[in-house]
Amino acid sequence: MAEAFNDLTLPADKAARYAEVAEEIASVLDGEPNLTARMATVASMLANSFDHYFWTGFYVVDPARERELVVGPYQGTLGCLRIAFGRGVCGAAAESGETQLVEDVHAFPGHIACDAKSQSEIVVPVKDAAGRLLAVFDVDSDRPAAFDAVDQAGIERILTATFS
């Protein structure tokens, strides 16, 4: 695996790194059916590919508790254990089914501070081939406005290829 992407380079370079890591993830996961293994691999490989990632992981829809997410495979400091749909950035992504790109988490209504170092965040819904919500993929940064449309497109592409 190539060294982590340094966010001081050009957006085209960042897009190229997302494409490269997407190929690496696909190669590693080829033939692996287990959902937990797939999530753990995606979280690990993305966390180690980008310097601006501080916390990287999944919150999985809990089938035993309606409209609630439970922490899944992740890389980083302690994450929140459970998040209700509609609560915080992860809950907003689960509720709406849309990616949440937040430049300043402190300005987001109802933000849940799992780690006080978090400054910006992107959360992408993870759906299966039938379009059912499986989880949300959450990436936090300790830098403000760390994520942009390049991150969104790269992450969405990887998650669609991996879980749909």
C-alpha positions in Angstrom: 0.0 0.0 0.0 1.3 3.5 -0.8 2.0 5.9 1.9 -0.8 8.1 3.3 -2.0 10.9 1.2 -0.7 14.3 2.4 -3.6 16.8 2.1 -1.3 19.6 1.0 -1.2 18.3 -2.6 -3.7 19.0 -5.4 -7.4 17.7 -5.4 -6.5 15.7 -8.6 -3.9 13.9 -6.6 -6.4 13.2 -3.8 -8.9 11.8 -6.3 -6.1 9.6 -7.8 -5.3 8.3 -4.3 -9.0 7.4 -3.7 -9.0 5.5 -7.0 -5.8 3.7 -6.0 -7.1 2.7 -2.6 -10.4 1.6 -4.2 -8.5 -0.9 -6.3 -6.5 -2.0 -3.3 -9.7 -2.6 -1.3 -11.3 -4.5 -4.1 -8.3 -6.7 -4.5 -8.1 -7.5 -0.8 -11.8 -8.2 -0.5 -12.2 -10.3 -3.7 -14.2 -13.3 -2.7 -14.8 -12.3 1.0 -18.5 -12.5 1.8 -18.4 -11.6 5.5 -19.8 -8.1 6.2 -17.7 -7.5 9.3 -14.5 -8.4 7.5 -15.4 -6.1 4.6 -16.2 -3.2 7.0 -13.0 -3.7 9.0 -10.9 -3.8 5.9 -12.4 -0.6 4.4 -12.0 1.2 7.7 -8.4 0.2 8.1 -7.3 0.8 4.6 -9.0 4.2 4.3 -7.7 5.3 7.8 -4.2 4.5 6.7 -4.4 6.2 3.3 -5.3 9.8 4.3 -3.6 12.1 6.7 -6.7 14.1 7.3 -8.6 11.1 8.7 -8.8 11.1 12.5 -11.5 8.6 13.2 -12.8 6.2 10.6 -15.5 3.5 10.9 -18.9 2.1 10.7 -22.1 2.5 12.7 -24.2 -0.5 11.8 -28.0 -0.6 11.8 -29.0 -2.7 14.9 -31.7 -5.2 13.8 -32.7 -5.7 17.4 -33.4 -1.9 18.1 -35.5 -0.1 15.6 -33.9 3.1 14.2 -30.6 2.8 16.1 -27.0 2.5 15.0 -24.4 0.5 17.0 -20.7 1.0 16.6 -19.0 -1.4 14.2 -15.5 -1.8 12.9 -13.4 1.3 13.3 -10.0 2.9 13.6 -9.3 5.6 16.1 -10.2 6.7 19.6 -13.2 5.4 21.4 -16.4 5.9 19.4 -20.0 6.4 20.6 -21.6 3.0 21.2 -25.1 3.8 20.0 -26.7 6.6 18.0 -30.4 7.1 17.3 -31.5 7.8 13.7 -31.9 11.6 13.4 -29.4 12.3 16.1 -26.0 14.0 15.3 -24.3 13.7 11.9 -24.4 9.9 11.8 -28.1 9.8 12.7 -28.8 12.5 10.1 -27.2 10.3 7.4 -29.1 7.3 8.6 -32.4 9.2 8.7 -32.0 11.0 5.3 -30.1 8.3 3.4 -27.8 11.1 2.2 -24.2 11.9 2.7 -23.5 14.5 5.4 -20.5 16.7 4.7 -19.9 18.9 7.7 -17.1 21.6 7.7 -17.6 22.5 11.4 -19.1 19.9 13.7 -19.7 22.4 16.4 -22.1 24.3 14.2 -24.1 21.1 13.3 -27.4 21.0 15.3 -27.3 18.1 17.8 -23.7 17.1 17.0 -22.6 14.3 19.3 -19.1 14.8 20.6 -17.7 11.3 20.8 -14.2 12.9 20.8 -13.7 16.6 21.6 -10.8 16.7 19.0 -13.2 16.2 16.1 -13.6 19.4 14.0 -15.1 18.2 10.7 -16.9 15.1 9.5 -18.3 13.2 6.6 -20.8 10.5 7.0 -21.9 8.3 4.1 -24.9 5.9 4.2 -24.0 2.3 3.3 -26.7 0.4 1.4 -26.9 -3.2 0.1 -27.8 -4.1 -3.5 -31.5 -3.8 -2.7 -31.0 -0.3 -1.4 -31.5 -1.1 2.3 -29.5 0.8 4.8 -26.8 -1.5 6.4 -24.7 1.1 8.2 -23.2 4.6 7.9 -19.5 5.2 7.3 -18.2 8.0 9.5 -14.9 9.8 9.0 -13.9 12.6 11.5 -11.0 15.0 11.2 -9.2 17.0 13.9 -9.0 19.8 11.3 -11.9 22.2 10.3 -13.3 21.8 6.8 -11.1 18.8 6.1 -13.5 17.1 3.7 -14.7 18.2 0.3 -16.5 16.9 -2.8 -13.4 14.8 -3.8 -13.6 13.0 -0.5 -17.3 12.5 -0.9 -17.1 11.1 -4.4 -14.2 8.8 -3.5 -15.8 7.4 -0.3 -19.2 7.0 -2.0 -17.6 5.1 -4.9 -15.7 2.7 -2.6 -18.7 2.0 -0.4 -21.0 1.4 -3.4 -18.5 -1.0 -5.0 -17.9 -2.8 -1.7 -21.4 -3.2 -0.3 -23.9 -3.0 -3.1 
